Amino acid sequence: MITTKNLVHHEFIGLNVEVVGKSLSGIVIDETKNTIKIEVDSKGQKMEKLIPKNDSIFRFEIPSGEIVEIDGKILSIRPEDRIKKRFKRI
């Protein structure tokens, strides 16, 4: 189960996301080490946007409806490695 405390250890694909400061939001459809691909609905038309992780702050909506804000710099790891990595609590 995805919670606010363990989100970085889960898959992001399928989650709603907003990119802070870029007025861009949509659904995560793919992720690489350095980018997140988001499907956005622009004027009734679906488009894909590729967002660099290092330069962005993301707000993810988890299934419980809570919003979690994460700095993209800590996400700049291959997704399969990020799931196994331990992070310091802030």
Secondary structure, 3 states (H helix, E strand, C coil): CCCCCCHHHCCCCCCEEEECCCCEEEEEEEECCCEEEEEEEECCEEEEEEEECCCCEEEEECCCCCEEEEEHHHHCCCHHHHHHCCCCCC
